[in-house]
Amino acid sequence: MSVRYWTPGTGTTETDPAVDEVFRERNGAIGTETLEGGYVVKLNRADREVFGVGTMIFALFAMMFAFVALVTAARSASRSDAVNRRVAKLEAGGLLGNSVKVTLEEFTITPHPALVKSGAVTFDVDNVGSITHEMVIVRASSPGALPKVTKTGERAVGDVNEEAIPAADKIGETGDVPAQAHITKTFNLSPGTYVLFCNIDNRNGGTVLNPFQHGMSATLTVI
């Protein structure tokens, strides 16, 4: 059932959803008379102004939300354009490609360059150290974000807990690379940040030396 209101001096009646709800709550307690299944309610000018202000406020909030959404979309598009221009500039200058030279030694792992283009990326890995190393690559924001071994077992506490890394973030590894050896591997990388690290436990009697725990890790950015 709808509410019809009339304003003195107009001689007309109108319906308004906001008015409907207010007077349904009042159960028609204000003097009314039945007209075509509804109510005819006399509203004074103050009532009309209140409903008018409410409608204006609602419309204002709707416009504000629409404006914020438009600005956010524009900024996102602007950032995308900026990234594309940067990529194009690096490619034109020969500074962005799909290959990385990685140097392994005690206890560092260094990618040259540390910024590459997404797609099939070839890693030329050289172990210039005196012991066997490896290069494991996983998708992660930083070495500190990698899960660690927390209980003594097959691995030393503080090693990277590779079993706890989500399968989707495991990209691959070189396997063991003996001292003074070279190996080439190609992995398909999507845009993002990756961590390269060596997680081999070198045991000497009761002593365990893990390169990762000595800082043998690095990040690689793919755009």
N, C-alpha and C positions, 0 to 999 in steps of 0.2 A: 504494500500500500504506500502510495507517495503522499507527500505533503505539498499542498499548493499554498503559496503565500501571496499576499497582495500588499502593495504599498499605497498608503492614502494618497489620493490625488491622481493615481494612474489609471484606475478603473480596469486593470488587467490582473490576471493571476499567472504565476509561473511555478515551475518545479525546480528544485535544486537538491542534489544528492546530500550535500552537507546539511541542508535544512532537514531533509528526511531523517537522517541519523539522529540529530539533536532531538527532534520532536517524537521520534519513535521511543527514545529513552524516557521522555516525559509521559509516554502513553497517552498523548492527546489531552493532558491535564489542563492545558490552557484552553480557554473558551473556543470551541470549534463547532463546525456544523458540517455534516456530510455533504460531499459534492462529487458525484461520479466515482464513488468508491474511495475518495481520499479525504483530505482535510483542507479546510480553508482557514488559514491562520493569519491574523493581522500582525505584521512585523512593523516595528517603528524604525526610524532612520538609523538609530544606534545599532540595532540588530543587523541591519543590512550592511553597515560599515564593518562590523566585526567579521561577518562572513566574507565580505569583499577583501579585507586585509588578509584573512587566512588563505584565500585563493592566491593572492599575490605572493605571499611568502612561499607557498608551495611551488609556484611557477619559478620564483627566484632561485630556490634550491635546485630545481631541475636544470635550470640554465647553468648554474655553477658546476654541477656534476658533469654536464655535457662539455663545458669549457675545459675542465681538468682532464677529461678523457682525450680531448682533441690535442691539448698541449703535450700529454704523455706520448701519444702516437707520433706527434711531430718530432719530439726529441729522440724517440727510438729510431725513426727514419733517418734523422740527422746523424746519429751515431753510426748507423749502418753505412751511410754514404761516406762518413769519415774513415771508417775501417777499410772500405773498398778502395778509397783513394790512396790510403797508406800502403795497402797491399800492391796496388798497381805501381806506385812509386818505387817500392823496394824491388819488385820484379824487373822494372825498367833499368834499375841501377845494378842488376845482377846480385843483389844482396839477399834475395829470397829464392830458395830452391827446394828441391826434394831430396837432398842428401846431407848427411851429417858425418863429420869425422870425430870419432870418440877416442880419447886417450885414457888408458887405465894405468894406474901406478899406485904405489903405497903413499898415502891412502886417499887418492883423489880420482874422480871420474869427470872428465871435462869434454863437453860437446862443443864442436866448432862447425857452424854457428849454433846458438841456443834458440834460434827462431827459424822455423821452417814452414813451408806451405803444406796444407792438408792434402791427403791422398797417399799414394805409395811412397814411403820415405825409406831411403837406403842408408844404413849405418855401416860405415867403414871403421871397424874397431881395432885399435892397436894396444896391446899390453906391453908397455915399455918398462914394467916393473920387474921385480926379481922373484915373485911368486905368482901362482895361478889366481886369476881374477875372473869375473863374469860381469855381464851387463844385463840386468833385469829391468824391464820397462813396464810401468803401470800408470794408469790414469789416476792422478792425485794432485791436490793443490800444493803440497810441499812434503819434504821428507818427514817432517814432524807429524803429518797427518796419517802416516802409515801405521797400521796396527803392529804392536810389539808383543814379543813373547814375554809372559809374566810369571811363568812357573818353570822351574828347572825340569828338563826332560831331554829329548833328543837335540833340541836347540838351546843355545845359551839365552839366559834372560836378557832382554834388550835387543835381541835380533829382530829383524822384520818377520812378523808372523804371516808368511805368504798364504797360508791356508785360510786366513781370516779375510783376505782381500776378495771382494766380490768378483765373480768370474767375468762379469762384463768389463771390469777395470783392468784385468790381466791382459796385457798386450802380447808379451813374449819375452824371450831371453836369448842370449848368445850361447848359453852353455859354458862350460869351462874353457877359458882362453889361457893357455900356458904362457909363461914368461917369454917375452920377445916374439909372441905369435900374433897373427893377424886373422880377422874373420869378418865376413860381410853378411849382413842380414837385412831383409826388407820387411817392413811392417806397414799396414794400412792404418793411418792415423787421421782421426777427425779433429776439428778445431777444439782446443782445450789445453790444459796444462798436464804435463807428464813428469814422472820422477824416474830417474835412472839410478840404479844402485847395485852394489856388490854385496851379496849376503852369504858368502862362503865362510864357514867356520874352519879356521886353520888351527888344528890341535897340535900341541907340543907337550907331551906328557899330560899333566893335569891342567895345563894352561890353554885357554881357548881365545883365539884372536879373531874377531869378526870385523872386516873392513868397514861395514856400514856403521858400526858403533864408534869407529875412528873417523867418521866424517866422509866416507866414500859414497857420496850421493850428489846428484845435481838435478836441476829442473830443465825441462825443454818445453817451449811454447810453440803451439801449432795454430796457425791462422788460415 
